[in-house]
């Protein structure tokens, strides 16, 4: 999924970098601007 274009009313933050071999779920979470490694 491309990192650009973003802006307007899209509820995502900037892409968070992850390893190229990261699991698909981690890559999707990172694409939405969230850190897949974050834990409460």
VENDA-V393164 format. One record per residue. N is the residue number from 1. OMEGA is omega as a letter, one per 40 degrees, with the letter a starting at -180 (* if undefined). BURIAL is b if it has 24 or more other C-alpha atoms within 12 Angstrom, else e. D_CENTER is the distance of its C-alpha to the mean C-alpha in Angstrom with 2 decimals. Layout:
n = (N N)
omega = (OMEGA OMEGA)
burial = (BURIAL BURIAL)
d_center = (D_CENTER D_CENTER)
//
This chain:
n = (1 2 3 4 5 6 7 8 9 10 11 12 13 14 15 16 17 18 19 20 21 22 23 24 25 26 27 28 29 30 31 32 33 34 35 36 37 38 39 40)
omega = (a i a e i i a a i a a i i i i a i i i a i i a a i i i i i i i i i i a a a i a *)
burial = (e e e e e e e e e e e e e e e e e e e e e e e e e e b e b b b b e e e e e e e e)
d_center = (9.63 10.36 8.49 11.73 13.50 11.96 14.41 17.13 16.57 12.99 11.68 8.12 7.73 7.14 4.39 4.92 7.37 8.32 11.64 12.56 14.28 11.70 12.24 10.80 9.71 7.79 6.08 5.56 4.59 2.11 2.07 3.78 4.08 5.43 7.10 8.06 11.36 12.37 15.57 18.02)
//
